[in-house]
Amino acid sequence: MTAKTSFPLPQDWHDAVLVGRLDLGEGPTPVVVKDGRVFDVSAAAPTVSQLIDDWKGIPAGRDLGDINDLGLTHAWDGNGKVKLLAPVDLQCVKACGVTFAVSAIERVIEERAKGVAGKAQAIRDELASKIGADLKSVVPGSAEAAKLKEALVADGLWSQYLEVAIGPDAEVFTKAPPLSAVGWGDFIGVRSSSTWNNPEPEIVIAVDRHGKAVGAALGNDVNLRDFEGRSALLLGEAKDNNASTAIGPFIRMFDDKFTMDDVRQAVVELEIVGADNYRLEGRSTMSEISRDPLALVAQTIHEHQYPDGFVLFLGTLFAPTQDRDVKGQGFTHKEGDVVRISSPKLGVLENRVTSSKAAPPWNFGISDLMKNLVRRGLLRA
Protein backbone atom coordinates (compact mmCIF):
# COMPACT_ATOMS: atom_id res chain seq x y z
CA MET A 1 0.00 0.00 0.00
CA THR A 2 1.33 3.46 -0.91
CA ALA A 3 1.47 5.99 1.92
CA LYS A 4 0.22 9.57 1.92
CA THR A 5 3.18 11.24 3.53
CA SER A 6 3.35 14.55 5.39
CA PHE A 7 6.96 14.08 6.53
CA PRO A 8 9.19 16.48 4.51
CA LEU A 9 10.25 14.02 1.83
CA PRO A 10 10.96 15.02 -1.79
CA GLN A 11 7.92 16.36 -3.64
CA ASP A 12 8.08 13.32 -5.92
CA TRP A 13 8.62 10.97 -2.97
CA HIS A 14 6.59 8.22 -4.62
CA ASP A 15 9.33 7.97 -7.30
CA ALA A 16 12.27 8.29 -4.88
CA VAL A 17 14.47 5.63 -3.31
CA LEU A 18 15.79 7.06 -0.05
CA VAL A 19 18.50 5.72 2.23
CA GLY A 20 18.90 6.75 5.83
CA ARG A 21 19.45 5.70 9.42
CA LEU A 22 17.06 5.41 12.34
CA ASP A 23 17.68 4.84 16.01
CA LEU A 24 14.90 2.48 16.99
CA GLY A 25 16.13 2.25 20.56
CA GLU A 26 18.68 -0.50 19.97
CA GLY A 27 21.17 1.49 17.92
CA PRO A 28 21.71 2.94 14.43
CA THR A 29 19.74 1.05 11.80
CA PRO A 30 20.12 1.52 8.02
CA VAL A 31 16.74 1.94 6.34
CA VAL A 32 15.36 2.39 2.85
CA VAL A 33 12.23 4.47 2.23
CA LYS A 34 10.12 3.65 -0.82
CA ASP A 35 6.55 4.80 -1.49
CA GLY A 36 6.55 6.39 1.95
CA ARG A 37 7.21 3.09 3.72
CA VAL A 38 10.32 2.42 5.77
CA PHE A 39 12.27 -0.85 5.55
CA ASP A 40 14.90 -1.98 8.05
CA VAL A 41 17.68 -3.42 5.87
CA SER A 42 20.24 -3.92 8.65
CA ALA A 43 20.24 -7.70 8.24
CA ALA A 44 21.52 -7.26 4.67
CA ALA A 45 23.73 -4.24 5.35
CA PRO A 46 24.52 -3.22 8.94
CA THR A 47 25.95 0.14 7.86
CA VAL A 48 24.93 2.71 5.27
CA SER A 49 28.48 2.60 3.95
CA GLN A 50 28.00 -1.06 3.08
CA LEU A 51 24.44 -0.54 1.85
CA ILE A 52 25.31 2.01 -0.83
CA ASP A 53 28.60 0.39 -1.86
CA ASP A 54 28.08 -1.22 -5.28
CA TRP A 55 24.40 -0.25 -4.99
CA LYS A 56 22.27 -2.63 -7.01
CA GLY A 57 18.84 -1.72 -5.68
CA ILE A 58 16.80 -2.17 -2.53
CA PRO A 59 17.73 -5.28 -0.52
CA ALA A 60 15.15 -7.31 1.35
CA GLY A 61 14.15 -5.72 4.64
CA ARG A 62 11.66 -5.64 7.49
CA ASP A 63 8.69 -3.34 6.84
CA LEU A 64 8.50 -0.79 9.65
CA GLY A 65 5.39 0.88 8.23
CA ASP A 66 4.44 4.33 7.03
CA ILE A 67 7.06 6.99 7.80
CA ASN A 68 4.36 9.15 9.37
CA ASP A 69 3.56 6.44 11.91
CA LEU A 70 7.10 6.23 13.32
CA GLY A 71 6.61 9.23 15.60
CA LEU A 72 9.59 11.21 14.32
CA THR A 73 9.85 14.50 16.22
CA HIS A 74 12.24 17.41 16.56
CA ALA A 75 14.72 17.07 19.41
CA TRP A 76 13.53 20.42 20.79
CA ASP A 77 9.95 19.13 20.96
CA GLY A 78 10.92 16.18 23.13
CA ASN A 79 12.61 12.90 22.31
CA GLY A 80 10.40 10.35 20.56
CA LYS A 81 10.92 6.61 20.56
CA VAL A 82 12.45 6.73 17.07
CA LYS A 83 15.12 9.22 16.02
CA LEU A 84 16.12 10.09 12.47
CA LEU A 85 19.92 10.17 12.29
CA ALA A 86 22.22 11.60 9.65
CA PRO A 87 22.07 9.20 6.67
CA VAL A 88 25.81 8.46 6.78
CA ASP A 89 27.97 6.47 9.17
CA LEU A 90 31.46 5.22 8.29
CA GLN A 91 31.90 7.60 5.36
CA CYS A 92 34.39 10.44 5.70
CA VAL A 93 32.64 13.83 5.52
CA LYS A 94 34.42 16.06 3.01
CA ALA A 95 33.54 19.54 1.77
CA CYS A 96 34.40 21.95 -1.01
CA GLY A 97 34.53 25.68 -0.51
CA VAL A 98 34.50 28.74 -2.73
CA THR A 99 32.69 26.99 -5.57
CA PHE A 100 30.42 29.97 -6.38
CA ALA A 101 31.51 33.49 -7.35
CA VAL A 102 29.47 35.13 -4.58
CA SER A 103 30.95 32.90 -1.87
CA ALA A 104 34.43 33.57 -3.27
CA ILE A 105 33.94 37.30 -2.87
CA GLU A 106 32.59 36.84 0.66
CA ARG A 107 35.63 34.76 1.66
CA VAL A 108 37.89 37.55 0.37
CA ILE A 109 35.83 40.02 2.40
CA GLU A 110 36.24 37.93 5.57
CA GLU A 111 39.98 37.78 4.96
CA ARG A 112 40.34 41.51 4.39
CA ALA A 113 38.06 42.37 7.33
CA LYS A 114 40.18 40.12 9.58
CA GLY A 115 36.96 38.52 10.85
CA VAL A 116 35.40 41.83 11.95
CA ALA A 117 31.80 41.99 10.70
CA GLY A 118 31.54 45.80 10.81
CA LYS A 119 34.22 46.22 8.16
CA ALA A 120 32.58 43.93 5.62
CA GLN A 121 30.23 46.23 3.71
CA ALA A 122 32.82 48.77 2.62
CA ILE A 123 35.11 45.99 1.39
CA ARG A 124 32.17 44.28 -0.31
CA ASP A 125 31.32 47.43 -2.25
CA GLU A 126 34.93 47.89 -3.38
CA LEU A 127 35.39 44.30 -4.53
CA ALA A 128 32.02 44.07 -6.27
CA SER A 129 32.86 47.08 -8.39
CA LYS A 130 36.19 45.60 -9.46
CA ILE A 131 35.89 41.82 -9.77
CA GLY A 132 32.30 40.68 -9.23
CA ALA A 133 31.26 40.34 -12.86
CA ASP A 134 34.57 38.80 -13.94
CA LEU A 135 34.41 35.92 -11.45
CA LYS A 136 30.95 34.82 -12.54
CA SER A 137 32.02 34.19 -16.10
CA VAL A 138 35.51 32.73 -15.72
CA VAL A 139 36.14 28.98 -15.97
CA PRO A 140 38.45 27.78 -13.16
CA GLY A 141 41.86 26.67 -14.40
CA SER A 142 41.38 28.19 -17.86
CA ALA A 143 43.70 30.53 -19.72
CA GLU A 144 41.16 33.28 -19.10
CA ALA A 145 41.39 32.58 -15.37
CA ALA A 146 45.17 32.86 -15.48
CA LYS A 147 44.91 36.26 -17.18
CA LEU A 148 42.39 37.46 -14.58
CA LYS A 149 44.74 36.32 -11.83
CA GLU A 150 47.58 38.36 -13.37
CA ALA A 151 45.37 41.44 -13.48
CA LEU A 152 44.20 41.01 -9.89
CA VAL A 153 47.74 40.50 -8.62
CA ALA A 154 48.79 43.68 -10.42
CA ASP A 155 45.94 45.57 -8.72
CA GLY A 156 46.85 44.16 -5.30
CA LEU A 157 43.55 42.27 -5.10
CA TRP A 158 44.76 38.68 -5.17
CA SER A 159 43.72 36.32 -2.37
CA GLN A 160 44.14 32.67 -1.44
CA TYR A 161 40.35 32.38 -1.82
CA LEU A 162 40.49 33.59 -5.40
CA GLU A 163 43.17 30.98 -6.02
CA VAL A 164 40.72 28.14 -5.26
CA ALA A 165 37.83 30.00 -6.91
CA ILE A 166 39.42 30.31 -10.35
CA GLY A 167 42.67 28.34 -10.14
CA PRO A 168 43.06 24.72 -11.31
CA ASP A 169 42.74 23.17 -7.84
CA ALA A 170 39.52 23.24 -5.83
CA GLU A 171 39.36 23.69 -2.07
CA VAL A 172 38.61 20.27 -0.58
CA PHE A 173 38.78 19.75 3.18
CA THR A 174 37.60 17.30 5.81
CA LYS A 175 34.47 18.72 7.40
CA ALA A 176 33.76 16.18 10.13
CA PRO A 177 34.77 12.74 11.46
CA PRO A 178 32.66 9.68 10.59
CA LEU A 179 29.51 9.33 12.74
CA SER A 180 29.66 12.93 14.04
CA ALA A 181 27.05 14.50 11.72
CA VAL A 182 23.55 15.25 12.99
CA GLY A 183 20.35 14.62 11.06
CA TRP A 184 16.90 16.10 10.52
CA GLY A 185 15.21 17.46 13.63
CA ASP A 186 18.37 17.64 15.72
CA PHE A 187 20.25 20.56 17.25
CA ILE A 188 23.07 22.05 15.23
CA GLY A 189 26.02 23.62 16.99
CA VAL A 190 27.82 26.95 16.58
CA ARG A 191 31.10 27.43 18.43
CA SER A 192 30.23 29.46 21.53
CA SER A 193 33.08 31.96 21.07
CA SER A 194 31.98 32.90 17.52
CA THR A 195 30.28 36.27 16.99
CA TRP A 196 29.94 36.18 13.17
CA ASN A 197 28.60 32.98 11.63
CA ASN A 198 26.00 31.61 9.26
CA PRO A 199 24.47 28.43 7.83
CA GLU A 200 25.67 27.14 4.49
CA PRO A 201 22.87 25.34 2.62
CA GLU A 202 24.40 22.81 0.27
CA ILE A 203 23.86 19.63 -1.69
CA VAL A 204 25.91 16.69 -0.46
CA ILE A 205 26.99 13.91 -2.84
CA ALA A 206 27.31 10.34 -1.56
CA VAL A 207 30.24 8.47 -3.12
CA ASP A 208 31.03 4.76 -2.78
CA ARG A 209 34.45 3.20 -2.16
CA HIS A 210 35.15 3.07 -5.89
CA GLY A 211 34.68 6.84 -6.33
CA LYS A 212 31.26 6.52 -7.95
CA ALA A 213 28.63 9.13 -7.05
CA VAL A 214 25.53 7.15 -6.03
CA GLY A 215 23.15 9.68 -4.49
CA ALA A 216 22.61 13.10 -2.95
CA ALA A 217 21.28 14.71 0.21
CA LEU A 218 20.96 18.17 1.74
CA GLY A 219 23.52 19.57 4.14
CA ASN A 220 24.32 22.50 6.41
CA ASP A 221 28.04 23.27 6.48
CA VAL A 222 27.90 25.64 9.46
CA ASN A 223 30.45 28.43 8.94
CA LEU A 224 32.26 30.70 11.41
CA ARG A 225 33.10 33.80 9.40
CA ASP A 226 35.05 35.47 12.19
CA PHE A 227 37.38 32.49 12.74
CA GLU A 228 38.20 31.84 9.09
CA GLY A 229 38.37 35.58 8.44
CA ARG A 230 41.12 35.99 11.03
CA SER A 231 43.17 33.25 9.38
CA ALA A 232 42.51 30.52 6.84
CA LEU A 233 44.64 28.31 9.09
CA LEU A 234 41.71 28.35 11.54
CA LEU A 235 39.57 26.45 9.02
CA GLY A 236 39.53 23.34 11.23
CA GLU A 237 38.21 25.29 14.20
CA ALA A 238 35.78 27.19 11.99
CA LYS A 239 34.29 24.08 10.41
CA ASP A 240 34.64 21.08 12.71
CA ASN A 241 32.88 21.51 16.06
CA ASN A 242 30.36 19.46 17.98
CA ALA A 243 27.09 19.20 16.00
CA SER A 244 28.37 21.60 13.33
CA THR A 245 27.55 19.29 10.41
CA ALA A 246 23.97 18.43 9.44
CA ILE A 247 23.02 16.04 6.62
CA GLY A 248 19.61 14.72 5.66
CA PRO A 249 16.87 13.94 5.81
CA PHE A 250 17.87 11.03 3.54
CA ILE A 251 20.26 10.20 0.71
CA ARG A 252 18.27 10.02 -2.50
CA MET A 253 19.82 7.32 -4.66
CA PHE A 254 20.50 8.03 -8.32
CA ASP A 255 18.26 6.14 -10.74
CA ASP A 256 16.23 6.86 -13.87
CA LYS A 257 14.03 9.32 -11.90
CA PHE A 258 16.88 11.21 -10.22
CA THR A 259 20.29 11.79 -11.79
CA MET A 260 23.33 14.01 -11.46
CA ASP A 261 21.67 16.36 -13.93
CA ASP A 262 18.97 16.96 -11.31
CA VAL A 263 21.73 18.00 -8.91
CA ARG A 264 23.26 20.29 -11.52
CA GLN A 265 19.88 22.01 -12.02
CA ALA A 266 18.73 22.02 -8.39
CA VAL A 267 17.64 25.07 -6.43
CA VAL A 268 18.41 24.92 -2.72
CA GLU A 269 16.20 27.11 -0.55
CA LEU A 270 17.08 28.41 2.91
CA GLU A 271 14.77 29.75 5.60
CA ILE A 272 15.91 30.95 9.02
CA VAL A 273 13.29 31.74 11.67
CA GLY A 274 14.52 33.20 14.94
CA ALA A 275 12.96 33.05 18.38
CA ASP A 276 12.96 36.87 18.08
CA ASN A 277 10.65 36.58 15.01
CA TYR A 278 13.56 37.38 12.73
CA ARG A 279 13.26 35.78 9.29
CA LEU A 280 15.81 35.39 6.52
CA GLU A 281 15.41 33.60 3.21
CA GLY A 282 17.96 32.72 0.55
CA ARG A 283 18.70 30.30 -2.23
CA SER A 284 21.52 28.62 -4.08
CA THR A 285 21.09 27.81 -7.75
CA MET A 286 23.35 24.92 -8.61
CA SER A 287 23.55 25.98 -12.25
CA GLU A 288 25.80 28.83 -11.05
CA ILE A 289 28.43 26.53 -9.53
CA SER A 290 31.87 27.14 -11.04
CA ARG A 291 33.01 23.49 -11.00
CA ASP A 292 30.93 20.48 -12.00
CA PRO A 293 29.99 18.16 -9.09
CA LEU A 294 31.75 15.22 -10.71
CA ALA A 295 34.89 17.33 -11.17
CA LEU A 296 34.82 18.05 -7.43
CA VAL A 297 34.44 14.33 -6.71
CA ALA A 298 37.42 13.64 -8.98
CA GLN A 299 39.56 16.20 -7.16
CA THR A 300 38.60 14.64 -3.82
CA ILE A 301 39.74 11.16 -4.82
CA HIS A 302 42.85 12.34 -6.67
CA GLU A 303 45.71 10.35 -5.09
CA HIS A 304 43.45 9.40 -2.15
CA GLN A 305 41.31 6.37 -1.35
CA TYR A 306 38.13 6.10 0.74
CA PRO A 307 37.46 2.41 1.45
CA ASP A 308 34.27 3.27 3.38
CA GLY A 309 33.18 5.86 0.82
CA PHE A 310 32.67 9.54 1.53
CA VAL A 311 30.12 12.30 1.26
CA LEU A 312 31.01 15.64 -0.29
CA PHE A 313 29.49 19.05 0.42
CA LEU A 314 29.51 20.92 -2.90
CA GLY A 315 29.65 24.49 -1.56
CA THR A 316 27.06 27.24 -1.40
CA LEU A 317 26.03 30.36 -3.26
CA PHE A 318 24.43 31.72 -0.09
CA ALA A 319 26.37 34.30 1.96
CA PRO A 320 24.05 36.46 4.12
CA THR A 321 24.79 40.18 4.12
CA GLN A 322 21.48 41.40 5.57
CA ASP A 323 21.85 43.19 8.92
CA ARG A 324 20.15 41.39 11.79
CA ASP A 325 20.45 43.83 14.68
CA VAL A 326 23.10 46.51 14.27
CA LYS A 327 23.48 48.33 10.96
CA GLY A 328 26.69 47.30 9.25
CA GLN A 329 27.16 44.17 11.36
CA GLY A 330 25.47 41.78 8.92
CA PHE A 331 23.92 38.44 9.88
CA THR A 332 24.90 36.05 12.62
CA HIS A 333 23.04 33.20 14.31
CA LYS A 334 21.21 33.43 17.61
CA GLU A 335 20.32 30.64 19.98
CA GLY A 336 17.03 29.07 18.94
CA ASP A 337 17.20 29.87 15.22
CA VAL A 338 15.40 27.20 13.21
CA VAL A 339 17.17 26.55 9.91
CA ARG A 340 15.28 24.87 7.07
CA ILE A 341 17.15 23.83 3.94
CA SER A 342 15.03 22.40 1.14
CA SER A 343 15.05 21.34 -2.47
CA PRO A 344 12.06 19.80 -4.29
CA LYS A 345 13.75 16.49 -5.13
CA LEU A 346 15.59 16.12 -1.81
CA GLY A 347 13.05 17.18 0.80
CA VAL A 348 13.70 19.35 3.85
CA LEU A 349 16.56 19.37 6.36
CA GLU A 350 15.52 21.16 9.55
CA ASN A 351 17.67 21.93 12.57
CA ARG A 352 17.69 24.28 15.54
CA VAL A 353 20.74 26.34 16.48
CA THR A 354 22.46 26.05 19.81
CA SER A 355 26.09 26.32 20.87
CA SER A 356 28.45 23.43 20.27
CA LYS A 357 28.93 23.29 24.05
CA ALA A 358 25.19 23.00 24.71
CA ALA A 359 24.42 20.54 21.89
CA PRO A 360 24.23 16.87 22.89
CA PRO A 361 27.84 15.62 22.95
CA TRP A 362 29.05 13.27 20.24
CA ASN A 363 29.91 10.13 22.22
CA PHE A 364 29.11 7.27 19.82
CA GLY A 365 32.16 6.54 17.72
CA ILE A 366 33.29 3.77 15.38
CA SER A 367 34.28 1.35 18.15
CA ASP A 368 30.88 1.93 19.82
CA LEU A 369 29.12 1.17 16.54
CA MET A 370 31.09 -2.05 16.05
CA LYS A 371 30.28 -3.23 19.59
CA ASN A 372 26.62 -2.35 19.06
CA LEU A 373 26.40 -4.29 15.81
CA VAL A 374 28.09 -7.34 17.36
CA ARG A 375 25.69 -7.24 20.29
CA ARG A 376 22.72 -7.13 17.91
CA GLY A 377 24.08 -10.01 15.84
CA LEU A 378 24.44 -7.83 12.74
CA LEU A 379 28.21 -7.91 12.38
CA ARG A 380 29.67 -11.18 11.21
CA ALA A 381 33.04 -12.18 9.86
Secondary structure, 3 states (H helix, E strand, C coil): CCCCCCCCCCCCHHHCEEEEEEECCCCEEEEEEECCEEEECCCCCCCHHHHHCCCCCCCCCEEEEEHHHCCCCCHHHCCCCCEEECCCCCCEEEEEECCCHHHHHHHHHHHHHCCCHHHHHHHHHHHHHHHHHHHHHCCCCCHHHHHHHHHHHHCCCCCHHHHHHHCCCCEEEEEECCCCCECCCCEEEECCCCCCEECCEEEEEEECCCCCEEEEEEEEECEEHHHHHHCHHHHHHHHCCCCCEEEEEEEEECECCECHHHHHCCEEEEEEECCCCCEEEEEEEHHHCCCCHHHHHHHHHCCCCCCCCEEEECCCCCCCCCCCCCCCCCCCCCCCCEEEEEECCCEEEEEEEEECCCCCCCCCCHHHHHHHHHHCCCCCC
